[in-house]
Amino acid sequence: MSAFGSISDSLESLLLAAVDAPEAERRLAVARLHDRYPAHASAIASFATVSELRIDRDARFGPRYRLEREIGRGGVGVVWQALDLELRRSVAIKFLRTEYIGTESIARRFVEEARFAARVPHGNVVRIFDLGECEGRAYFAMELLRGEPLSRAWSRRRSLTDRLDTCLAMVQDVARAAHAAHLHGIVHRDLKPSNAVLLDSGDVKVVDWGMSKAVESSHAHSSGSTPLGTPAYMSPEQARCEHDRVDARSDVFALGAMLCELITAGPPYVAPGGPTRQARVLELAARAMLAPARARIERAPVRRSVRDVALRCLAANPEDRPPSAAAVADALRREET
């Protein structure tokens, strides 16, 4: 049963697609849906206005955890720093937002985020400690990462010359995490600078496995006409919802998109701001409109070999990309020598 009441499958798909958009864009998307589906105005309004259950600092979350402070909030989840009362260590608790309790498709994807990450025991993948349900709300506990997203770390560095080799090493870490996932039959499908955390130690951890899929699975949230992921970093086959073609090479494309952002200060697909920006970026991705990005990469003030790695990753045809994420990491490692 949908959490939005008796609505059409197409409307529910559109509502679910709005879940992962930034809050301002989500409000605009909901407003447009309200105009398009006036018969379902009440269901759409409840989606837009439902408020998150208040959670107080130092509150107990089940028998094992004490919540300390909120540290993050996304489309479907809220993340708190917490104390594991049994092991006496700090952890991060991510739990499903109140409005999505009872929404089967979102709850399933939330649980699979934890399960997919847990299946990849690698030093560059966030560790999952616990998965469960408390008072009807799904949650999982993971290691508490002290650092900042690569997107923020890269933006703080003043010049490309100062940051290039260090940042290439960060992309290597992301590539190694992706390759480890691929060896376990998992495709991340949402690799981007904001989904990788640069720790205070200098290591990088890949997070947010909620868009992932098992290559051998034909699961519901990997089908349909709504692409999952972030359009600005999305391979053409992913943007076209060609789910049978989305595999490790789609993540290789996303690694190229990260390199593009690193050396040109922007992802491959760029569109003017406004309420239709995301839709326009998705159209660019689906049509493989990569010529502007390739031109920006060619002009980037970096070594030819670095540009070549980025260009190969961003090939529209998966067959023309590097054969694996490990191959990307190896090529970038050679750049350091």
BALOBA-1460 file (C-alpha; in Angstrom, 3 decimals):
// residues 337
<rec num="1" residu="m" x="0.000" y="0.000" z="0.000"/>
<rec num="2" residu="s" x="1.324" y="3.418" z="-0.912"/>
<rec num="3" residu="a" x="1.961" y="5.920" z="1.857"/>
<rec num="4" residu="f" x="0.388" y="8.512" z="-0.407"/>
<rec num="5" residu="g" x="-3.041" y="6.927" z="-0.507"/>
<rec num="6" residu="s" x="-4.874" y="5.625" z="-3.573"/>
<rec num="7" residu="i" x="-2.816" y="7.234" z="-6.294"/>
<rec num="8" residu="s" x="-1.645" y="6.007" z="-9.675"/>
<rec num="9" residu="d" x="1.622" y="4.145" z="-10.087"/>
<rec num="10" residu="s" x="2.907" y="6.924" z="-12.347"/>
<rec num="11" residu="l" x="2.234" y="9.609" z="-9.732"/>
<rec num="12" residu="e" x="3.858" y="7.550" z="-6.989"/>
<rec num="13" residu="s" x="6.923" y="7.095" z="-9.207"/>
<rec num="14" residu="l" x="7.142" y="10.857" z="-9.683"/>
<rec num="15" residu="l" x="6.788" y="11.468" z="-5.953"/>
<rec num="16" residu="l" x="9.498" y="8.927" z="-5.210"/>
<rec num="17" residu="a" x="11.751" y="10.538" z="-7.812"/>
<rec num="18" residu="a" x="11.388" y="13.849" z="-5.943"/>
<rec num="19" residu="v" x="12.512" y="12.281" z="-2.666"/>
<rec num="20" residu="d" x="16.236" y="12.571" z="-3.350"/>
<rec num="21" residu="a" x="16.161" y="16.106" z="-4.757"/>
<rec num="22" residu="p" x="17.402" y="19.029" z="-2.650"/>
<rec num="23" residu="e" x="14.644" y="20.460" z="-0.473"/>
<rec num="24" residu="a" x="14.025" y="23.590" z="-2.605"/>
<rec num="25" residu="e" x="13.808" y="21.557" z="-5.819"/>
<rec num="26" residu="r" x="11.542" y="19.032" z="-4.105"/>
<rec num="27" residu="r" x="9.086" y="21.784" z="-3.155"/>
<rec num="28" residu="l" x="8.956" y="22.978" z="-6.767"/>
<rec num="29" residu="a" x="8.494" y="19.429" z="-8.045"/>
<rec num="30" residu="v" x="5.628" y="18.831" z="-5.607"/>
<rec num="31" residu="a" x="3.982" y="22.107" z="-6.649"/>
<rec num="32" residu="r" x="4.079" y="21.049" z="-10.289"/>
<rec num="33" residu="l" x="2.586" y="17.661" z="-9.410"/>
<rec num="34" residu="h" x="-0.191" y="19.415" z="-7.466"/>
<rec num="35" residu="d" x="-1.123" y="21.315" z="-10.645"/>
<rec num="36" residu="r" x="-0.846" y="18.208" z="-12.821"/>
<rec num="37" residu="y" x="-2.870" y="15.867" z="-10.564"/>
<rec num="38" residu="p" x="-5.554" y="18.023" z="-8.901"/>
<rec num="39" residu="a" x="-7.641" y="14.948" z="-8.025"/>
<rec num="40" residu="h" x="-4.854" y="13.803" z="-5.704"/>
<rec num="41" residu="a" x="-4.175" y="17.199" z="-4.133"/>
<rec num="42" residu="s" x="-4.602" y="15.962" z="-0.556"/>
<rec num="43" residu="a" x="-2.178" y="13.050" z="-0.974"/>
<rec num="44" residu="i" x="0.406" y="15.294" z="-2.601"/>
<rec num="45" residu="a" x="-0.051" y="17.960" z="0.065"/>
<rec num="46" residu="s" x="0.514" y="15.398" z="2.814"/>
<rec num="47" residu="f" x="3.750" y="14.371" z="1.128"/>
<rec num="48" residu="a" x="4.894" y="17.984" z="1.014"/>
<rec num="49" residu="t" x="3.911" y="19.072" z="4.513"/>
<rec num="50" residu="v" x="4.416" y="16.060" z="6.767"/>
<rec num="51" residu="s" x="6.930" y="16.964" z="9.450"/>
<rec num="52" residu="e" x="9.731" y="14.884" z="10.894"/>
<rec num="53" residu="l" x="9.084" y="13.419" z="14.318"/>
<rec num="54" residu="r" x="10.876" y="15.464" z="16.925"/>
<rec num="55" residu="i" x="13.840" y="13.662" z="18.425"/>
<rec num="56" residu="d" x="15.583" y="15.136" z="21.418"/>
<rec num="57" residu="r" x="19.256" y="15.101" z="22.191"/>
<rec num="58" residu="d" x="20.247" y="12.356" z="24.640"/>
<rec num="59" residu="a" x="17.112" y="10.371" z="23.777"/>
<rec num="60" residu="r" x="17.355" y="6.579" z="23.773"/>
<rec num="61" residu="f" x="16.920" y="4.920" z="20.395"/>
<rec num="62" residu="g" x="15.975" y="1.370" z="21.181"/>
<rec num="63" residu="p" x="17.784" y="-0.492" z="23.960"/>
<rec num="64" residu="r" x="21.264" y="-0.054" z="22.511"/>
<rec num="65" residu="y" x="21.793" y="3.566" z="21.408"/>
<rec num="66" residu="r" x="21.686" y="7.056" z="22.896"/>
<rec num="67" residu="l" x="21.280" y="9.823" z="20.341"/>
<rec num="68" residu="e" x="23.617" y="12.804" z="20.759"/>
<rec num="69" residu="r" x="23.191" y="15.202" z="17.845"/>
<rec num="70" residu="e" x="21.862" y="15.335" z="14.308"/>
<rec num="71" residu="i" x="24.690" y="15.388" z="11.765"/>
<rec num="72" residu="g" x="22.924" y="14.981" z="8.433"/>
<rec num="73" residu="r" x="19.600" y="14.903" z="6.647"/>
<rec num="74" residu="g" x="18.753" y="13.626" z="3.193"/>
<rec num="75" residu="g" x="15.749" y="12.875" z="1.049"/>
<rec num="76" residu="v" x="14.665" y="9.745" z="2.936"/>
<rec num="77" residu="g" x="16.898" y="9.530" z="5.990"/>
<rec num="78" residu="v" x="18.215" y="11.411" z="8.994"/>
<rec num="79" residu="v" x="21.667" y="10.740" z="10.470"/>
<rec num="80" residu="w" x="22.537" y="11.207" z="14.131"/>
<rec num="81" residu="q" x="25.738" y="10.762" z="16.057"/>
<rec num="82" residu="a" x="24.990" y="8.257" z="18.804"/>
<rec num="83" residu="l" x="26.638" y="6.265" z="21.535"/>
<rec num="84" residu="d" x="26.511" y="2.491" z="21.298"/>
<rec num="85" residu="l" x="25.744" y="1.685" z="24.935"/>
<rec num="86" residu="e" x="26.878" y="-1.929" z="24.637"/>
<rec num="87" residu="l" x="30.261" y="-1.362" z="22.989"/>
<rec num="88" residu="r" x="30.739" y="2.153" z="24.420"/>
<rec num="89" residu="r" x="31.719" y="3.683" z="21.103"/>
<rec num="90" residu="s" x="30.416" y="6.526" z="18.957"/>
<rec num="91" residu="v" x="28.529" y="5.535" z="15.819"/>
<rec num="92" residu="a" x="26.312" y="7.147" z="13.222"/>
<rec num="93" residu="i" x="22.664" y="6.090" z="13.171"/>
<rec num="94" residu="k" x="20.687" y="6.579" z="9.979"/>
<rec num="95" residu="f" x="16.964" y="6.101" z="10.247"/>
<rec num="96" residu="l" x="14.061" y="6.437" z="7.882"/>
<rec num="97" residu="r" x="12.208" y="9.719" z="7.996"/>
<rec num="98" residu="t" x="8.741" y="9.567" z="9.515"/>
<rec num="99" residu="e" x="6.841" y="10.317" z="6.314"/>
<rec num="100" residu="y" x="8.261" y="7.234" z="4.575"/>
<rec num="101" residu="i" x="7.407" y="4.689" z="7.248"/>
<rec num="102" residu="g" x="5.031" y="2.312" z="5.502"/>
<rec num="103" residu="t" x="6.212" y="3.212" z="1.990"/>
<rec num="104" residu="e" x="7.401" y="-0.199" z="0.893"/>
<rec num="105" residu="s" x="9.592" y="0.826" z="-2.045"/>
<rec num="106" residu="i" x="11.493" y="3.472" z="-0.059"/>
<rec num="107" residu="a" x="11.824" y="1.300" z="3.044"/>
<rec num="108" residu="r" x="13.180" y="-1.538" z="0.921"/>
<rec num="109" residu="r" x="15.750" y="0.717" z="-0.723"/>
<rec num="110" residu="f" x="16.751" y="2.086" z="2.694"/>
<rec num="111" residu="v" x="17.369" y="-1.402" z="4.080"/>
<rec num="112" residu="e" x="19.244" y="-2.468" z="0.957"/>
<rec num="113" residu="e" x="21.545" y="0.555" z="1.334"/>
<rec num="114" residu="a" x="22.848" y="-1.000" z="4.545"/>
<rec num="115" residu="r" x="22.973" y="-4.513" z="3.134"/>
<rec num="116" residu="f" x="24.852" y="-3.509" z="-0.006"/>
<rec num="117" residu="a" x="27.481" y="-1.561" z="1.929"/>
<rec num="118" residu="a" x="27.849" y="-4.427" z="4.409"/>
<rec num="119" residu="r" x="28.572" y="-6.826" z="1.536"/>
<rec num="120" residu="v" x="31.689" y="-4.859" z="0.562"/>
<rec num="121" residu="p" x="34.363" y="-5.305" z="3.257"/>
<rec num="122" residu="h" x="36.854" y="-2.728" z="2.012"/>
<rec num="123" residu="g" x="38.811" y="0.038" z="3.695"/>
<rec num="124" residu="n" x="37.304" y="2.685" z="1.406"/>
<rec num="125" residu="v" x="33.680" y="1.666" z="2.081"/>
<rec num="126" residu="v" x="31.749" y="2.862" z="5.128"/>
<rec num="127" residu="r" x="31.348" y="0.010" z="7.645"/>
<rec num="128" residu="i" x="27.873" y="-1.106" z="8.721"/>
<rec num="129" residu="f" x="27.492" y="-2.370" z="12.286"/>
<rec num="130" residu="d" x="23.800" y="-3.002" z="12.791"/>
<rec num="131" residu="l" x="20.474" y="-3.056" z="10.943"/>
<rec num="132" residu="g" x="17.083" y="-3.138" z="12.569"/>
<rec num="133" residu="e" x="13.780" y="-1.499" z="13.339"/>
<rec num="134" residu="c" x="12.770" y="0.635" z="16.305"/>
<rec num="135" residu="e" x="9.156" y="1.650" z="16.906"/>
<rec num="136" residu="g" x="8.320" y="0.834" z="13.292"/>
<rec num="137" residu="r" x="11.198" y="2.878" z="11.907"/>
<rec num="138" residu="a" x="13.997" y="1.181" z="9.956"/>
<rec num="139" residu="y" x="17.531" y="2.183" z="10.930"/>
<rec num="140" residu="f" x="21.130" y="1.103" z="10.571"/>
<rec num="141" residu="a" x="24.254" y="1.900" z="12.552"/>
<rec num="142" residu="m" x="27.531" y="2.605" z="10.790"/>
<rec num="143" residu="e" x="30.962" y="3.938" z="11.585"/>
<rec num="144" residu="l" x="31.075" y="7.604" z="12.502"/>
<rec num="145" residu="l" x="33.103" y="9.369" z="9.812"/>
<rec num="146" residu="r" x="35.005" y="12.441" z="10.934"/>
<rec num="147" residu="g" x="35.778" y="14.521" z="7.874"/>
<rec num="148" residu="e" x="34.027" y="16.232" z="4.991"/>
<rec num="149" residu="p" x="32.678" y="15.319" z="1.539"/>
<rec num="150" residu="l" x="35.122" y="15.519" z="-1.355"/>
<rec num="151" residu="s" x="32.896" y="18.179" z="-2.908"/>
<rec num="152" residu="r" x="33.609" y="20.488" z="0.019"/>
<rec num="153" residu="a" x="37.276" y="19.542" z="0.306"/>
<rec num="154" residu="w" x="37.890" y="20.196" z="-3.384"/>
<rec num="155" residu="s" x="36.098" y="23.543" z="-3.338"/>
<rec num="156" residu="r" x="38.306" y="24.787" z="-0.483"/>
<rec num="157" residu="r" x="41.558" y="24.252" z="-2.357"/>
<rec num="158" residu="r" x="42.604" y="27.470" z="-4.026"/>
<rec num="159" residu="s" x="44.341" y="26.267" z="-7.183"/>
<rec num="160" residu="l" x="44.343" y="23.118" z="-9.264"/>
<rec num="161" residu="t" x="48.129" y="22.964" z="-9.092"/>
<rec num="162" residu="d" x="47.995" y="22.769" z="-5.294"/>
<rec num="163" residu="r" x="45.403" y="20.003" z="-5.195"/>
<rec num="164" residu="l" x="45.750" y="17.829" z="-8.305"/>
<rec num="165" residu="d" x="47.972" y="14.974" z="-7.144"/>
<rec num="166" residu="t" x="46.301" y="14.775" z="-3.736"/>
<rec num="167" residu="c" x="42.845" y="14.808" z="-5.286"/>
<rec num="168" residu="l" x="43.782" y="12.202" z="-7.882"/>
<rec num="169" residu="a" x="44.715" y="9.956" z="-4.952"/>
<rec num="170" residu="m" x="41.219" y="10.571" z="-3.522"/>
<rec num="171" residu="v" x="39.610" y="9.488" z="-6.805"/>
<rec num="172" residu="q" x="41.811" y="6.373" z="-6.699"/>
<rec num="173" residu="d" x="40.283" y="5.505" z="-3.316"/>
<rec num="174" residu="v" x="36.784" y="5.903" z="-4.737"/>
<rec num="175" residu="a" x="37.735" y="3.721" z="-7.709"/>
<rec num="176" residu="r" x="39.100" y="1.018" z="-5.408"/>
<rec num="177" residu="a" x="35.877" y="1.047" z="-3.381"/>
<rec num="178" residu="a" x="33.838" y="0.782" z="-6.582"/>
<rec num="179" residu="h" x="35.970" y="-2.109" z="-7.834"/>
<rec num="180" residu="a" x="35.532" y="-3.950" z="-4.530"/>
<rec num="181" residu="a" x="31.771" y="-3.535" z="-4.873"/>
<rec num="182" residu="h" x="31.858" y="-4.785" z="-8.459"/>
<rec num="183" residu="l" x="33.734" y="-7.911" z="-7.357"/>
<rec num="184" residu="h" x="30.777" y="-8.563" z="-5.035"/>
<rec num="185" residu="g" x="28.244" y="-8.021" z="-7.816"/>
<rec num="186" residu="i" x="27.170" y="-4.535" z="-6.715"/>
<rec num="187" residu="v" x="26.980" y="-1.338" z="-8.781"/>
<rec num="188" residu="h" x="26.868" y="1.888" z="-6.742"/>
<rec num="189" residu="r" x="25.037" y="3.990" z="-9.388"/>
<rec num="190" residu="d" x="25.559" y="7.286" z="-7.555"/>
<rec num="191" residu="l" x="29.294" y="7.924" z="-7.321"/>
<rec num="192" residu="k" x="29.963" y="11.646" z="-6.987"/>
<rec num="193" residu="p" x="32.114" y="13.944" z="-4.833"/>
<rec num="194" residu="s" x="29.402" y="14.429" z="-2.214"/>
<rec num="195" residu="n" x="29.076" y="10.662" z="-1.709"/>
<rec num="196" residu="a" x="32.718" y="10.222" z="-0.752"/>
<rec num="197" residu="v" x="34.047" y="11.462" z="2.585"/>
<rec num="198" residu="l" x="37.615" y="12.661" z="3.081"/>
<rec num="199" residu="l" x="38.466" y="11.630" z="6.626"/>
<rec num="200" residu="d" x="40.667" y="13.648" z="8.934"/>
<rec num="201" residu="s" x="43.197" y="10.812" z="8.523"/>
<rec num="202" residu="g" x="43.407" y="11.470" z="4.775"/>
<rec num="203" residu="d" x="41.578" y="8.280" z="3.789"/>
<rec num="204" residu="v" x="38.409" y="8.333" z="1.683"/>
<rec num="205" residu="k" x="35.203" y="6.396" z="2.377"/>
<rec num="206" residu="v" x="32.390" y="5.890" z="-0.131"/>
<rec num="207" residu="v" x="28.948" y="6.323" z="1.431"/>
<rec num="208" residu="d" x="25.279" y="6.426" z="0.431"/>
<rec num="209" residu="w" x="24.702" y="3.036" z="-1.175"/>
<rec num="210" residu="g" x="20.952" y="3.622" z="-1.426"/>
<rec num="211" residu="m" x="20.948" y="3.744" z="-5.241"/>
<rec num="212" residu="s" x="22.997" y="0.556" z="-5.584"/>
<rec num="213" residu="k" x="21.851" y="-2.592" z="-7.310"/>
<rec num="214" residu="a" x="22.978" y="-6.180" z="-7.411"/>
<rec num="215" residu="v" x="23.978" y="-6.942" z="-10.974"/>
<rec num="216" residu="e" x="22.242" y="-10.314" z="-10.922"/>
<rec num="217" residu="s" x="19.016" y="-8.866" z="-9.480"/>
<rec num="218" residu="s" x="15.950" y="-7.672" z="-11.366"/>
<rec num="219" residu="h" x="14.603" y="-5.985" z="-8.238"/>
<rec num="220" residu="a" x="11.726" y="-3.542" z="-8.481"/>
<rec num="221" residu="h" x="13.697" y="-0.438" z="-7.609"/>
<rec num="222" residu="s" x="16.055" y="-1.194" z="-10.515"/>
<rec num="223" residu="s" x="13.262" y="-1.199" z="-13.056"/>
<rec num="224" residu="g" x="10.710" y="1.219" z="-14.409"/>
<rec num="225" residu="s" x="10.989" y="4.546" z="-16.156"/>
<rec num="226" residu="t" x="12.453" y="6.639" z="-13.332"/>
<rec num="227" residu="p" x="16.264" y="6.730" z="-13.362"/>
<rec num="228" residu="l" x="17.967" y="6.456" z="-9.988"/>
<rec num="229" residu="g" x="21.085" y="8.482" z="-9.289"/>
<rec num="230" residu="t" x="22.301" y="12.024" z="-9.867"/>
<rec num="231" residu="p" x="21.834" y="13.140" z="-13.494"/>
<rec num="232" residu="a" x="24.913" y="15.386" z="-13.613"/>
<rec num="233" residu="y" x="27.173" y="12.333" z="-13.073"/>
<rec num="234" residu="m" x="25.035" y="9.713" z="-14.810"/>
<rec num="235" residu="s" x="26.031" y="7.485" z="-17.697"/>
<rec num="236" residu="p" x="23.811" y="7.606" z="-20.790"/>
<rec num="237" residu="e" x="22.549" y="4.049" z="-20.265"/>
<rec num="238" residu="q" x="21.559" y="4.851" z="-16.676"/>
<rec num="239" residu="a" x="19.793" y="8.061" z="-17.695"/>
<rec num="240" residu="r" x="17.854" y="6.138" z="-20.350"/>
<rec num="241" residu="c" x="16.727" y="3.562" z="-17.779"/>
<rec num="242" residu="e" x="18.449" y="0.802" z="-19.746"/>
<rec num="243" residu="h" x="18.726" y="-1.167" z="-16.531"/>
<rec num="244" residu="d" x="20.083" y="-4.335" z="-18.147"/>
<rec num="245" residu="r" x="23.059" y="-2.305" z="-19.438"/>
<rec num="246" residu="v" x="23.865" y="-0.615" z="-16.129"/>
<rec num="247" residu="d" x="26.906" y="-2.408" z="-14.759"/>
<rec num="248" residu="a" x="30.414" y="-1.708" z="-13.461"/>
<rec num="249" residu="r" x="31.152" y="0.407" z="-16.528"/>
<rec num="250" residu="s" x="28.387" y="2.802" z="-15.489"/>
<rec num="251" residu="d" x="30.319" y="3.446" z="-12.279"/>
<rec num="252" residu="v" x="33.467" y="3.907" z="-14.400"/>
<rec num="253" residu="f" x="31.603" y="6.678" z="-16.234"/>
<rec num="254" residu="a" x="30.809" y="8.294" z="-12.867"/>
<rec num="255" residu="l" x="34.511" y="8.177" z="-11.959"/>
<rec num="256" residu="g" x="35.143" y="10.098" z="-15.177"/>
<rec num="257" residu="a" x="32.457" y="12.566" z="-14.156"/>
<rec num="258" residu="m" x="34.275" y="13.095" z="-10.855"/>
<rec num="259" residu="l" x="37.545" y="13.656" z="-12.713"/>
<rec num="260" residu="c" x="35.748" y="16.113" z="-14.978"/>
<rec num="261" residu="e" x="34.552" y="18.067" z="-11.954"/>
<rec num="262" residu="l" x="38.003" y="17.964" z="-10.399"/>
<rec num="263" residu="i" x="39.860" y="19.365" z="-13.419"/>
<rec num="264" residu="t" x="37.170" y="21.631" z="-14.941"/>
<rec num="265" residu="a" x="35.238" y="22.721" z="-11.802"/>
<rec num="266" residu="g" x="31.998" y="21.238" z="-13.122"/>
<rec num="267" residu="p" x="30.355" y="17.855" z="-13.838"/>
<rec num="268" residu="p" x="29.880" y="16.657" z="-17.428"/>
<rec num="269" residu="y" x="26.315" y="17.916" z="-17.800"/>
<rec num="270" residu="v" x="25.474" y="21.494" z="-16.887"/>
<rec num="271" residu="a" x="22.177" y="23.356" z="-17.366"/>
<rec num="272" residu="p" x="20.918" y="26.771" z="-16.247"/>
<rec num="273" residu="g" x="19.314" y="26.984" z="-12.818"/>
<rec num="274" residu="g" x="15.586" y="26.990" z="-12.261"/>
<rec num="275" residu="p" x="12.740" y="24.567" z="-11.605"/>
<rec num="276" residu="t" x="13.469" y="22.508" z="-14.742"/>
<rec num="277" residu="r" x="17.236" y="22.246" z="-14.291"/>
<rec num="278" residu="q" x="17.291" y="18.626" z="-13.130"/>
<rec num="279" residu="a" x="15.039" y="17.535" z="-15.984"/>
<rec num="280" residu="r" x="17.249" y="19.341" z="-18.493"/>
<rec num="281" residu="v" x="20.400" y="17.776" z="-17.070"/>
<rec num="282" residu="l" x="18.769" y="14.346" z="-17.245"/>
<rec num="283" residu="e" x="17.905" y="14.951" z="-20.900"/>
<rec num="284" residu="l" x="21.526" y="15.885" z="-21.639"/>
<rec num="285" residu="a" x="22.670" y="12.666" z="-19.973"/>
<rec num="286" residu="a" x="20.146" y="10.514" z="-21.807"/>
<rec num="287" residu="r" x="21.221" y="12.016" z="-25.133"/>
<rec num="288" residu="a" x="24.913" y="11.613" z="-24.252"/>
<rec num="289" residu="m" x="25.561" y="15.290" z="-24.900"/>
<rec num="290" residu="l" x="29.206" y="15.057" z="-23.874"/>
<rec num="291" residu="a" x="30.887" y="17.325" z="-26.425"/>
<rec num="292" residu="p" x="30.918" y="20.403" z="-24.125"/>
<rec num="293" residu="a" x="32.427" y="18.383" z="-21.269"/>
<rec num="294" residu="r" x="35.049" y="16.857" z="-23.527"/>
<rec num="295" residu="a" x="35.983" y="20.324" z="-24.779"/>
<rec num="296" residu="r" x="36.333" y="21.588" z="-21.186"/>
<rec num="297" residu="i" x="38.525" y="18.621" z="-20.326"/>
<rec num="298" residu="e" x="40.746" y="19.242" z="-23.343"/>
<rec num="299" residu="r" x="41.291" y="22.818" z="-22.136"/>
<rec num="300" residu="a" x="41.997" y="21.847" z="-18.510"/>
<rec num="301" residu="p" x="45.462" y="22.903" z="-17.303"/>
<rec num="302" residu="v" x="46.542" y="19.370" z="-16.335"/>
<rec num="303" residu="r" x="48.760" y="16.700" z="-17.808"/>
<rec num="304" residu="r" x="47.634" y="15.128" z="-21.078"/>
<rec num="305" residu="s" x="47.540" y="11.696" z="-19.482"/>
<rec num="306" residu="v" x="45.089" y="12.860" z="-16.796"/>
<rec num="307" residu="r" x="42.811" y="14.313" z="-19.438"/>
<rec num="308" residu="d" x="42.974" y="11.042" z="-21.371"/>
<rec num="309" residu="v" x="41.805" y="9.027" z="-18.346"/>
<rec num="310" residu="a" x="38.828" y="11.336" z="-17.864"/>
<rec num="311" residu="l" x="37.930" y="11.256" z="-21.574"/>
<rec num="312" residu="r" x="38.082" y="7.467" z="-21.744"/>
<rec num="313" residu="c" x="35.840" y="7.103" z="-18.700"/>
<rec num="314" residu="l" x="33.312" y="9.497" z="-20.239"/>
<rec num="315" residu="a" x="32.895" y="7.511" z="-23.443"/>
<rec num="316" residu="a" x="29.217" y="7.328" z="-24.402"/>
<rec num="317" residu="n" x="29.606" y="3.661" z="-25.351"/>
<rec num="318" residu="p" x="30.388" y="1.472" z="-22.326"/>
<rec num="319" residu="e" x="32.619" y="-0.713" z="-24.513"/>
<rec num="320" residu="d" x="34.957" y="2.244" z="-25.027"/>
<rec num="321" residu="r" x="35.500" y="2.930" z="-21.321"/>
<rec num="322" residu="p" x="38.279" y="1.450" z="-19.194"/>
<rec num="323" residu="p" x="37.415" y="-2.198" z="-18.463"/>
<rec num="324" residu="s" x="37.142" y="-1.760" z="-14.707"/>
<rec num="325" residu="a" x="37.313" y="0.711" z="-11.850"/>
<rec num="326" residu="a" x="40.595" y="-0.968" z="-10.890"/>
<rec num="327" residu="a" x="42.005" y="0.020" z="-14.283"/>
<rec num="328" residu="v" x="41.054" y="3.636" z="-13.554"/>
<rec num="329" residu="a" x="42.775" y="3.483" z="-10.154"/>
<rec num="330" residu="d" x="45.900" y="1.996" z="-11.741"/>
<rec num="331" residu="a" x="46.011" y="4.691" z="-14.429"/>
<rec num="332" residu="l" x="45.695" y="7.428" z="-11.810"/>
<rec num="333" residu="r" x="48.325" y="5.782" z="-9.613"/>
<rec num="334" residu="r" x="50.783" y="5.909" z="-12.504"/>
<rec num="335" residu="e" x="50.162" y="9.637" z="-12.628"/>
<rec num="336" residu="e" x="51.805" y="9.958" z="-9.205"/>
<rec num="337" residu="t" x="55.071" y="8.373" z="-10.355"/>
